[in-house]
């Protein structure tokens, strides 16, 4: 049996400001730094054999906060980098709604039909992430690994491992610094939990962020 912890990076200023991030390298803010320390601490009693992270700094710092309790190094892993939002990157949500009203409504209603202008689609993200994860499962048989990525890749990976279509994208919640646990046994994926943020309650945040 192989265990896979799938973690979303901690909060950044652009999460709060509702700015599309994608491939732009936005660091964790002060709250995000606290979140990822707590996420790492929550996993400290697990024996994690390898940690793979999107190479963007918000994910790498999150992964390093898990790794410091495990005494292992983080491996940058391009395959789980955030979706390319293309022309939407660095743009506020309200500006996107105004400039791309039809595409934005399609994104809300039928996200699986959207390819971002000069960017990616959910299916492209699903293909690249799952091809990589399948290789990791072969490499880490009967071990425990952690993957640290972003909202969109995490939601798509969850859809894939649950055996559901990308049309269910909005039915998966992925708050900042949340953890999901899957196991792979007898050639099938089993979900243990999704979007755990119980360890963040000590921060007293009034609301978590799925943006």
Buried (B, 14 or more C-beta within 10 A) or exposed (E): EBBBBBBBBBBBBBBBEBBBBBBBEBBBBEBBBBBBBBBBBBBEEBEBBBBBBBBBBBBBBBBBBBBBBBEBEBEBBEBBBBBBBBBBBBBBBEBBEEEBEEBBEBBEEEBBBBBBEEBBBBBBBBBBBBEBBEEBBEEBEEBBBBBBBBBBBBBBBBBBBBEEEBBBBEEBBBBBBBBBBBBBEEEEBEEEEBBBBEBBEEBEBEEBBBB
